[in-house]
């Protein structure tokens, strides 16, 4: 089995408490893609092939991607349901 990697995607500077911007948020993805994951691939995993208008706003305001440990991902995000394994041309990831 390949190694599992978790990535936190931060929007509107959620990674920096000194830059408290409106709408800031972050999400986590679970993949078999080893560091470093590209912005385009991470956003495709998170939002899929048909992002909503709100998703597009978030996509335009991605400020960083941080690899986090499995423990951090479980503590900060709801990752328990990410069990369906998907294979795409850019790699393997997990979804609900």
Secondary structure, 3 states (H helix, E strand, C coil): CCCCEEEEEEECCCCCCCCCCCCCEEEEEEECCCCCCCHHHHHHHHHCCCCCHHHHHHHHCEEEEEEECHHHHHHHCCCCCCCEEEEECCEEEEEC
